[in-house]
Amino acid sequence: MNFLRGVMGAQSAGPQPSGAETIQKLCDRVASSTLLDDRRDAVRALKSLSKKYRLEVGIQAMPHLIHVLQTDRSDSEIIGYALDTLYNIISNDLEEEEQEENSQKQVEDLGSQFTEIFIKQHENVTLLLTYLEEFDFQVRWPGVKLLTALLKQQGPQVQQIILVSPMGVSRLMDLLADSREVIRNDGVLLLQQLTRSNAAIQKIVAFENAFERLLDIITEEGNSDGGIVVEDCLLLLQNLLKNNNSNQNFFKEGSYIQRMKPWFEVSDDNAGWSAQKVTNLHLMLQLVRVLVSPTNPPGATSSCQKAMFHCGLLQQLCTILMATGVPADILTETINTVSEVIRGCQINQDYFASVNAPSNPPRPAIVVLLMSMVNERQPFVLRCAVLYCFQCFLYKNQKGQGEIVSTLLPSTIDATGNSVSAGQLLCGGLFSTDSLSNWCAAVALAHALQENATLKEQLLRVQLATSIGNPPVSLLQQCTNILSQGSKVQTRVGLLMLLCTWLSNCPIAVTHFLHNSANIPFLTGQIAENLGEEEQLVQGLCALLLGISIYYNDNSLENYKKEKLKQLIEKRIGKENFIEKLGFISKHEFYSRAAQKPQPTFSSPDHMMFDHEFTKLVKELEGVITKAVYKSSEEDKKEEEVKKSLEQHDNIVTHYKNVIRVQDQELEELKKQVESLKMQNEQFQTTITQQVSQIQQHKDQYNLLKVQLGKENQHHTSHSDVAQMNGVQPEDISKLRDEIEEWKRKLELLQEQLKEKDSLIETLKLPSIEGGTTEQSSQTNKPSGGPDADNELYKEVETLRSKIQSQSSDINKLQTENHELLQKLSLTPVPVSGDGGTVVVSKTADLDGRLSTLLQETKELKNELTALNEEKASLKLQLDSSNSTVAILQNEKSKLQQELAESKKEQDDLLVLLADQDQKIIALKNKLKELGEPVEDEDDTESGDQGEDDEEEDGEEEED
């Protein structure tokens, strides 16, 4: 800054230098100064001059500024000044006053030229990308703005440089995570420019988690109530998704569609919407349409439509559709969005048919929308949107077509007149005085008949009461009557499109049309006249309708056979003139516009002439009608014969197709039965396995109980362990043992006494024996002895014997008690206290109670074992029954397989017959080709057959 003051001081002292000279001095200072402060001041001065002297600064200072970016990276302040200066040079976003001041000096497209100079060296862009990694605000923010300006000026070239730069896109994605909102918001603007019209960068940005970050920003900012940031995020999302199938699929699979539902939550009070909210909601609706656009691949569109239904997004859109107070442009865009969400998706179309408007009484949403379409006071764009919605509702929806046509049939019309049906609204619009209502109603009714021959025949039953006292006329007749009255061109074009759609591919409708003798003269008169350019479109459509009457004529009316109609054309119009008038349609400017996309978009009501689906019909019929008009009668006869033979063969083929279809159905049923039997077999096998495992468990439990019972028996016989287990203390056992020892000692003492007594008895017995012998000898020797001594000895012996018996009884008692004590001790030893027998008796009773408890448990275990054995027997019976069931199922399976083989054999035979018929058909077609007759391809024939089969099946379903 000191340098700048010196420069300005020098300027004031002498003649004031020009801006170019000042800039030159500053550039020299930047290039030559060794002090960083001086270079920084010089760059700051260049920044302040860069807006006013954009050209001079750009020419002289750009190389020096780039050099500063390369060499002074360590100083964030000078880098920030350099980036700001480059931004001012390259950007065209100058203030209006500055633009007026510099308008004469400014060279055209300076920004583009300076950008080209800057990006000529790719290293400059790579260097700029490295500065975007800096967290410093005064470096990062100017870098973001500069890169955005470069992309605006030379987008494709800068995109390519960033694409080949390592991690170039990833560095830019980090800007969305910056906590400073200014950088984050400018980062969104930068990514908008970066992703514009570059699918490769769009994919990289999407896979760098851009969807998640952008949706988070939208949620944080308040969804549709947010500010300009939400708008920028939505524009970036559109860049990423529009015409990019890969990103659309990634968006759907990432479950991001579900996160769009809160965007469309509106309150009951919708008054006073801000302009920003209207803009945000408009962009949100457009983003939904990007995902379900008819130009997307059908599979991707269908999956997105189903996802929107399952997450409730369609229901939310229908809520906005039926809400009050919604701005007109949002309502129009919502109708267009709902249209494309339901287009060709049966589940969404069925839901839309069930939506009712919040009125009293409730009316279907379709009826409310049709009321707006036929109301000439409604805005034109809104009426176009309702027509598009109705077309999308009927697109590939035969069920919906049938419901609309049924409201016109006599049996379903409400006789009370309390409610208005869709059919009544269409008829009212068809015959109103407003030509736009006529056109819209005619196109809507034509879509109800599109590719549905059954409904075309049913619509012939509709009768209209034109006035009181006059008989009713058919809808077909009334359309031709209005056509012949010379109404507006738009009305006649709409009615002619309806009639052409109605009569195409429906010979019965052609017969009804020809039955009115005034129709053909009117058509030939219209075609033959030389009218202005406005009427040429009507002439072309009249030629198309007359051609359809020839091509789909079944020759049931004698006066209007194909040959007679062609002779009439040749006499009154001329074949060349007829073909020329027919070509007016496809050459018209409105036809080309309508053929571009399904949505009816017209700049004004006067341009509303053609419908998209009708352009397809014209393209299909124009060539065949031309051929039909130029054919001779002989060629017609040959063609009729070939058609009859082809019809016969087609009938045969159709018959075999039906047979094959029935067999396929039977085969599918058999397959289902086999699958069900397999499932039952697997279930039985699982049950058997479970039962076997249960039996094994019961066996294991049984063995475990046996082991436990054996252990308990051993437990009763072991005295030491069980004693402790039953709560007997070791000291009680020792006391009991001492007592037993004492009793043993007493027993030994008694036994010793017994032995002494025995020895005494023996000693007593010996003297008695000796005494007897001596007595005998004394008697022999001495005849007289002493009787008193013998008596004393006898008494003493008796006394001893009684003592011995008493002692023996005592010994036996003691032995018995000893045995009982030992037995009780072996079973359950009890403690013996010093109190004696009372304590022993009480503890013996306690032991008896425990013993009875153990016996009771043993008895219960035996009972449980018996029950387990019974359950085992029942399980064996169930196992036997399951095995028999499995055998029966295996027999049925083998029978079904045999029947399947037989049905396959029959199908092979039928295929052989079909091959023979195909050879015959090919031979006949070859003959036709030799005769110069046009022959349809097999694919067309099969598609037609398939369509007829589908229509027959639909008809049967409706009758059911």
PyMOL commands that set and color helices and strands:
alter all, ss='L'
color gray80, all
select helices_A, chain A and resi 2-13+19-32+36-50+54-71+76-90+96-101+110-119+122-131+137-153+155-164+168-177+181-194+199-207+210-220+223-225+228-241+245-253+258-264+275-291+298-310+313-322+328-342+346-354+365-373+380-394+398-406+422-430+435-449+453-459+475-484+489-503+507-515+519-528+533-551+558-560+562-572+575-582+584-587+589-594+605-607+612-630+633-717+720-725+730-781+787-827+837-930+938-959
alter helices_A, ss='H'
color red, helices_A
select strands_A, chain A and resi 356-357+363-364+463-464+473-474
alter strands_A, ss='S'
color yellow, strands_A
deselect
rebuild
show_as cartoon
